């Protein structure tokens, strides 16, 4: 694999350090709104396999057949390893390299030295890391991704730096970890594999000992912590009985249940904080509905019908994104609309439904056609970037450490998060 370098902007001039002749699309010159300040751009052989991961002083880039490490400041490549369609995540001064092909493999590296630390081959998904513990969904991977029950599944808690097993439990089902904090892990158990009813247990992070267990009459669905409430959802319920339940995280007792409208086939928490739970539900009659609940009581605070799905909850704001490309920011307390931004005016459907991130007071919105930095409080456009020619932006993008990283099929761009 040849070593590649970036085109680095310095003092308004381009210094080229690429072997051969590579066509790089230039930035648009539209001055209203302003374009972002570019740090560098990096030529790609193929589109990225997924989102880059921002690490201290570097950027981990999942290319089609390798993982690259680039300098955040200059874009210079200084490390790479072979991997097929990799995913990457960073936690506790380590990074996870996950290859979910026919033989799924996890490799874990030290972020300081890039030395391999440990690996695992019997996983179903990318691990979840919380406070120095990595939770591995383990089991038979011959049908990985199928969602089918097996009798060999389980959850293994390991030390994130050494990979040493702290404890493990047998938990049939595709995603055994419901949630975790520094002290307690909340683990799903299949009560009845034929009916897909489940139970959830709280276990000690230190040794895996059970603290409580509660049976849940619901199908597999996302689960989130909201303060001291564990919010449990339902997904793909054919008879329209999907509901959301709030459990006391300290003892597993049921605090409340929420039935969206009696006909929902899916209902689950999309976003949660200490003060808010934002639930998304779907039914034939109403299609999509976003509902905000009080996490302590389950009381409905507000709801909004439509196909917009909640994507961000932070700083007292909820961001919804529609398939038509409209981004709406609401007050989390009462659902009142603060502002909207149409990413595709005049079009019925966007070629790429917007994806969003909130970072340092700005909402970053990316579609196939353009990327925006919007002031989170007012919706004012700080900057916009459009690729030139027939190039389109992909979902391989990220923001962090003062940088915004966008990619097309041919180029990875690095911009300053603030327009200077």
N, C-alpha and C positions, 0 to 999 in steps of 0.2 A: 504494500500500500504506500503510494507516494505521500510525502509530507506536504501539507498545504498551508499557506499563510493567508493573511487577510489584506484587504485594501484598507489602509488606515488614513483617516482624515486628520491632517495636522497643518494648522496655519493656512487652511483653505486649499491645499494642494493634495493630490493623491500620490502616494508612494506605492508602486506596484511590486509585489514580491511573489508573483505567481509564475510558475513555469508554464510556457506555452501561451497561446492566445485564448483568453476566456472572455466571452461576452457577458458583461454585468449591466443589468438595467440601471439607469440613473434615476435619481430622485426627481419628483415633480417640482416645478418651480412656481406653482401657485402660491401667491403671497397672502391670500385671504381664504381660509385661515392659514397661519404660518405652518411651515413644515418643521419637524423636530430636528434637533441637532444630532448629526450622525457621528458616531465614534469610528465605526469600521463596517465593512461588509466582507462576507466570506463565501467563496464559491462552493456550491454543493454538487456532488456527482448525481445524487438522487434526492427526492423529497425526504424530509425528516420522518422518522418512524413514530415520533410522538413529541411531547413537550420537552424543551430543554429544562434543566434544573439549575437554579442559581445557587452557587456555593461561594464561600469567602474567596474573593479575588479571581474566581474562575467561573466558567460556564460549561456544564456537562451537556453535550449535544448528542442525542440518539439518532445517528444516521441509519441508512437502510441496513448496512452490514457491519457496523462498528459503532463504538462509543468514543467520542472525541472530548478532550478537555482543551478549552480555549481560554486565553486571558480575557477577563472582562474589559480591561483597559485598551488592549491593542488588537484582540482577535487572533493573536498568534497561537497556533496549535503547538502543544508541547507534550501531548500524551494521547494514545489511542489503544484500543483493544478490540479484537474482532467479536462481533455479536450479531445475531440475526434478528432484525426487527426489535431492537431492545427498547425497554422502558427504564427510566432512571429516577431515583428519589434520593433525597439527602436528609439525614437525621443524625444528631449527636456526633458530629465530626466523622461520620462514616457516610458512604453512599452505596445504594443497592442498585445492582444491574440485573434486570429480570428479562429473560428471553422466553416468551410464552408460545413456543412452537410445539412440535409433536413431542419433544422431550424437554419440558420446562426446566429451566435452570436458574438458580439465583447465585450470583457472586457478589460478595461484599468486600469493599475496599476502604482503606484508611484515607481520609481526605488530605492529610498532611503529606504522606509519602506516596500515595497511590499504590501501596503494597497490598496484595490480596490478604484478607483477614480470615474469611471462612466462606463456605458455600453449602448449598443444599439443592437436592434434585427431586424431592418428592412433594413439591409445593403446587398449589392450584392457582394462587394469585400473588401479586406483589405483597410483601409483608406490611403490616402496620407497626410503626415504631412510636412508643410513648415512654418518655423519661427513662431511657437506657434499656428498655426491654423491647425486643422485636417479637411480634406475634405472627407465627407462621401457620397458614391454613394448609394442613398436610393430608395426604391420602392418595388413593389411586388416581393417577393422572391420565389414564387411557381414554377417559371421556371428559377431560378438562374442558370447562366452558360450556358443557351441555346442560348444567343445572340439575342433573339427575342425582338422586340419593345414592350413596354407597355405604357399605358397612365398615369401611376402613378409614373414614375421615377423622380428623381430629384437629386440635389446636395445640401448638407447641410454643411455649414462652422461652426465649433464649436471651442470653446476654448479648447486647447489640455489638459489642466490640470483639468478643471471643467466639460467639456462636454456641457457647456452652448452654445445654438445656437446663432450665430451672425447674420446669414442670411441664406436663402434658396431660390432656384430657381427650377422651374419645367423644367426638361430636359429629355424627353423620349430618351431611348437608354441605352446600357449596361455600358458605361464608360463616364460619362458626363464631367469629368475634363480632359482638354487637357494638361495643364501645369499651373504652378503658381510660383510666386516669392514673395518677402516680401510685394509688393504693389498691384499686379494685379493677378487675376486668369483668365485663359482662358478656357472658358466653351463651350462645344459642344451643339448645339440645332438641333433636327431633323426637317428639313424643309419639308420633304416628306417621311413618313415612308414606303410607298409602293416602292419608288424608292431608298430609303436610301441616298438621297442627304441631305447635312447638312449645317449648318452655325456655325460659331464660334463667340463668344462674349468675349470681355474683360470686366471684372467687378472688382469693387473696393474690395480689401480684407477687408477693414474696414466695409463696409455696404452693399455690393452686388450690388450697383448701376452700371448700364451699362455705359461703356465708348465708346465702338464702337461695331458694329456688321457687319460681312461680310459673305455673302452666299458663300458656297464652293461646286463646282460641283465634288464631289468625294464620294467614299464609306467610310465606317468606316476604319480608319487607324491610326497608331501611330503618335503622334505629339511631337515635341521637340523644346525648345528654343536654338538658336545658336546666342549668343550676343543679338542684338535687332531685330533678325529675328525669327518669329514663322514658323517652317518648318512642313508642313502638308502632310501626306502620304495617299496612297490608298491601300486597301487590298481586295483581292478576287473579282476582277473586271472581269466578265466573257468575256466581249468583247475585252479585251486587251488594254483598254484605261487608265490603271493605270498611274498616274503621281504624281509628287511631286510639291508642291507650297510653295513659300516663301512669308510670309506676314510681313509687317512692324508692329512690336509689339506695336508701339505707337499709330497707327491710323487704323490698319487693312487693309491698301491698299496693293494690290498685287505687290510685287517687281519682281518676276520671277516665271516661271514654268519650270519643267524639265520632259521631256518625254523620258524614258529610250531607247526604240527602236520601239515604235509604236505597240508592241504586248504584252507588259508586263501585267500580271494579278495581280501582286502585286508590289508596289514600295513605300517604306517608309524609313524615317530616322531610323537608328539603333543606331548611336552614334552622339553626337554633342558637340561642344565647341564654344568659342567665335570666333575661327579662322577656324573651319572645320565643315563640315557636311558630314557624311558617310552614303550613301544610299544603301540599298540592294533591288534588284529587281529580279523578276522571270518571265520567259516566257517559252513556249514549245520549242522554237528554241534554246535559250541560256542557259536554266535552270537558275542557279544563276549568278548574276553579282554584284560586289561591285563597287560603284562609289563615288569619293570624289568631293564635290562641294564647291565653294566659297559661304559662307552664305549671303553675301551682294548682289551678282550678279547672283548666280546660275550657274556660269561658271563651266564647267566640268574641273577638274584638272587632274584626272586620273581615269581609271577603270580597273577592273580585273575580267575576266570571271572564272567560276568554282563554285563548290558547297560549297566553303568555305564561312562562314558567319562571319561578323565583330562582335567581342565580347568586345573589349577594345579600348578606345581612351584616351590616356593620355601621357604627357611628349613628345609630338611630334611624338608618335608612334601609329600605328593601328595594332591590333592583329586579325588575321583571323584564324578560326578553321574549318577543313574539316571533313566530316563523315569518312574519311579514317584514321583520327587520326593525321593529320599533322597540327602543329601550325606554322603559318607564321607571322613574325613581319615586318611591312613595315614602311617607312618614311611617315608620314601623309601629308607632303607637296607635294611630287612628286610620291609616290607609289612605290619607289624603295625598293627592298627586303633587309632588314638588316640581317635576319637570319631565319632559319627554324629548327623545332625540330619534328622528327617523333616519336610519342608515341607508335606506333605499327609496327615496321619494319618487313617486310615480310608478313604482313596481309593485306587483301583487305579492311576490315571494322573493326573498333574497336568495342568491345562489349559494350562500353559506350563512345559516342562521347565526346571528352574532354571538360570539363568546366574550365574556367580560371578566375583568379582575379589578378589585379596588386596592389601590396602593397609594399611601402618602397623600390622601386628600383628593386623588384623581380617580375617575372611573375610566379604565382602558377598554375600548370596544373594538373588536376585530371582526371583519367580514372578509369575503373573498376579494372585494373590490377596494377596501380602504381600512385604515386603522385610525382611531380617534383617541385623544386624551381629553376628557371632559372634566370640568370642575364638578366634584361630587355634590357640592352644596347647591350650585346654581345651574349646572348643565352647560355653562359657557365652554366653548371649544378652545382648548389651550393649543392644540396642534392637530394636524391631519396628515397622514401619509398615504399616497396611492402608488402602487407599483406601476411601471410603465409598460406599454405594449400589451401583449396578451397575458402577461404574468398575473397570477392571482395569489393572494395570501392564503396560507394554510392554517390548520389548527396547531401547528408546531410553533407556539409562541409562549413567552413568559415575561414577567416583570419582577424586578427586585434589585436591591443594592444600588438603587439610583439608575438602573438601566432598563430599557425595554427592548426585547429581542423578538423580531418578527422574521418569518421565513416565507419564501415562495418555493417553487419546485427547484429553482436553480441557485438561490441566494439566501443567506442568513444575514440579516441586518441587526446592528446594535445602535440604539439611540439613547440619548439622555432622557430620563423620565420627565424632567422639567425643561421647557423651552428656554434657551438662554439667548 
